């Protein structure tokens, strides 16, 4: 009669009493693996630096028109009273004019109510441009106004009571 067929090979029988360490360290040896972990570390450091020192601008946008007042170019927009409550004189603003190269910076110089007897009507916001546009603009040109109501640190969105450096204006 032939020898019974074995289920395992002889090597398996020899190794059955040995234990293998499963808590050993992962070894990274290939250059592309080192590069991957270096890039991942740089990305995490960059994200952390942006979260602490960066800022996120919050604001509101509205269509506006260019007006000329005493030689200066201003942008005037009507804002609903809910939005206008967040706007104060001195806030930073950006005015985008179609056809002009880039946005123009300015500051809010006036917030006034159309109807002095009403507290619920729209408000007029006037922004004085702080720089001369590269292309000539004319009164009545349509534009888009973006008023920056706040600048927050990204980490303050995650940890509201975090003490973070103030963003430079």
C-alpha positions as CSV (number, residue, x, y, z in Angstrom):
1,X,0.0,0.0,0.0
2,X,1.2,3.5,-0.7
3,X,2.1,6.0,2.0
4,X,-0.9,8.2,3.1
5,X,-0.9,11.6,1.4
6,X,0.1,14.4,3.8
7,X,-1.9,17.6,4.1
8,X,1.1,19.8,4.8
9,X,4.6,19.9,3.5
10,X,7.6,18.9,5.7
11,X,8.7,22.5,6.0
12,X,5.4,23.4,7.6
13,X,5.8,20.7,10.2
14,X,9.3,22.0,11.0
15,X,8.1,25.6,11.5
16,X,4.9,24.8,13.5
17,X,6.5,25.5,16.8
18,X,8.1,28.8,15.9
19,X,6.5,32.2,16.5
20,X,7.1,35.2,14.2
21,X,7.3,38.7,15.6
22,X,4.3,40.7,14.4
23,X,5.1,43.9,16.3
24,X,8.2,44.8,14.4
25,X,8.7,48.3,12.9
26,X,7.7,49.0,9.3
27,X,10.8,49.6,7.3
28,X,10.8,52.2,4.6
29,X,13.7,51.6,2.3
30,X,12.7,52.5,-1.3
31,X,13.5,56.1,-2.4
32,X,10.0,56.7,-3.7
33,X,8.6,55.7,-0.3
34,X,10.8,58.2,1.4
35,X,9.8,60.9,-1.1
36,X,6.1,60.1,-0.4
37,X,6.4,60.5,3.3
38,X,8.6,63.7,3.0
39,X,5.9,65.3,0.8
40,X,3.2,64.2,3.2
41,X,5.1,65.8,6.1
42,X,5.6,69.0,4.1
43,X,1.9,69.2,3.2
44,X,0.9,68.7,6.9
45,X,3.4,71.4,8.0
46,X,2.1,73.8,5.4
47,X,-1.5,73.1,6.3
48,X,-0.7,73.7,10.0
49,X,1.1,77.0,9.2
50,X,-1.8,78.2,7.1
51,X,-4.3,77.3,9.8
52,X,-2.4,79.4,12.4
53,X,-1.1,82.3,10.3
54,X,-3.4,82.4,7.3
55,X,-6.8,84.1,7.1
56,X,-10.2,83.6,5.6
57,X,-12.1,86.7,4.4
58,X,-15.8,86.8,4.9
59,X,-17.9,89.4,3.3
60,X,-20.9,90.2,1.1
61,X,-21.3,91.1,-2.5
62,X,-23.7,93.4,-4.4
63,X,-24.0,95.0,-7.8
64,X,-23.0,98.6,-7.8
65,X,-22.5,101.6,-10.1
66,X,-19.6,104.0,-10.4
67,X,-20.2,107.6,-9.4
68,X,-17.9,110.6,-9.5
69,X,-17.7,112.8,-6.4
70,X,-15.3,115.7,-6.1
71,X,-12.8,114.3,-8.5
72,X,-12.7,110.9,-6.8
73,X,-14.2,107.7,-8.2
74,X,-16.7,106.1,-5.9
75,X,-18.8,102.9,-6.1
76,X,-22.4,103.1,-4.8
77,X,-24.5,100.0,-4.0
78,X,-27.9,99.4,-2.4
79,X,-27.8,96.7,0.3
80,X,-30.7,95.0,2.1
81,X,-30.9,96.2,5.7
82,X,-29.9,92.7,7.0
83,X,-26.6,92.8,5.1
84,X,-26.0,96.5,5.7
85,X,-26.1,96.1,9.5
86,X,-22.7,94.3,9.2
87,X,-21.1,97.1,7.2
88,X,-19.4,100.0,9.0
89,X,-17.4,103.0,7.7
90,X,-13.7,102.1,7.1
91,X,-14.2,98.5,6.1
92,X,-12.1,97.2,3.2
93,X,-13.8,96.6,-0.1
94,X,-13.0,95.4,-3.6
95,X,-14.7,96.7,-6.7
96,X,-14.7,94.6,-9.9
97,X,-15.5,96.5,-13.1
98,X,-16.1,94.4,-16.3
99,X,-13.3,95.2,-18.8
100,X,-10.9,96.5,-16.2
101,X,-7.8,94.6,-15.3
102,X,-8.2,93.2,-11.8
103,X,-10.2,94.4,-8.9
104,X,-9.8,97.9,-7.4
105,X,-9.3,98.3,-3.6
106,X,-11.2,100.8,-1.6
107,X,-12.8,101.6,1.8
108,X,-16.4,102.2,2.8
109,X,-16.8,106.0,3.3
110,X,-20.6,106.2,3.8
111,X,-23.5,104.1,4.9
112,X,-26.8,106.0,4.6
113,X,-30.5,105.1,4.5
114,X,-32.5,106.0,1.5
115,X,-35.6,107.0,3.5
116,X,-34.6,108.7,6.7
117,X,-38.0,107.9,8.3
118,X,-37.7,104.1,7.7
119,X,-35.6,101.6,9.6
120,X,-36.3,98.6,7.3
121,X,-35.4,99.9,3.9
122,X,-32.3,99.3,1.8
123,X,-29.1,101.2,2.6
124,X,-26.8,103.0,0.3
125,X,-23.1,102.1,0.7
126,X,-20.5,104.3,-0.9
127,X,-16.9,103.0,-1.4
128,X,-14.1,105.3,-2.3
129,X,-11.5,103.7,-4.5
130,X,-8.0,104.0,-3.0
131,X,-6.2,103.5,-6.3
132,X,-6.5,104.9,-9.8
133,X,-7.8,102.3,-12.3
134,X,-5.5,101.4,-15.2
135,X,-8.3,101.7,-17.7
136,X,-10.5,104.8,-17.8
137,X,-13.8,104.4,-16.1
138,X,-16.9,106.5,-16.6
139,X,-19.7,107.4,-14.3
140,X,-22.6,104.9,-14.3
141,X,-20.5,101.9,-15.3
142,X,-21.9,98.7,-13.7
143,X,-19.6,96.9,-11.3
144,X,-19.6,94.4,-8.5
145,X,-18.8,95.3,-4.9
146,X,-17.3,93.0,-2.4
147,X,-17.2,94.3,1.2
148,X,-14.9,92.4,3.5
149,X,-16.8,92.2,6.8
150,X,-14.3,90.0,8.7
151,X,-11.0,88.1,8.5
152,X,-10.7,85.0,10.6
153,X,-7.9,82.6,11.2
154,X,-8.8,79.1,9.9
155,X,-7.9,77.6,13.3
156,X,-10.5,79.8,15.0
157,X,-13.2,78.0,12.9
158,X,-12.2,74.7,14.5
159,X,-11.4,76.0,18.0
160,X,-13.5,79.1,18.5
161,X,-11.7,80.3,21.7
162,X,-8.2,79.8,20.2
163,X,-5.8,82.6,20.7
164,X,-4.3,83.2,17.2
165,X,-2.2,86.1,15.9
166,X,-4.2,88.9,14.3
167,X,-4.2,89.0,10.6
168,X,-2.3,92.0,9.1
169,X,-4.6,94.4,7.3
